[in-house]
């Protein structure tokens, strides 16, 4: 008798979830998508460089400087984006100017 009450197959789980659940999730998902687009929207800069992309760009940029060193990372960004580049080092927007 105890084992029968502990058996999860004994209960009908679909009866526990209300029928309005799928109807309520659609507006919530639309709202979350809209907020995600607003949060990701950034004004495009005229200065070339890696994108911000929800804060992932600065992490990758900073990691590249730590991993490759300042000289090699600067040369990489100059080859990729040109002689005037915007990158992030320690969360600060940094400009690399070289020729």
Secondary structure, 3 states (H helix, E strand, C coil): CHHHHHCHHHCCHHHCCCCCHHHHHHHHHHHHHHHHHHHHCCCCCCCCECCCHHHHHHHHHHHHHHHHCHHHHHHHHHHHHCCEEEEEECCEEEEEECC
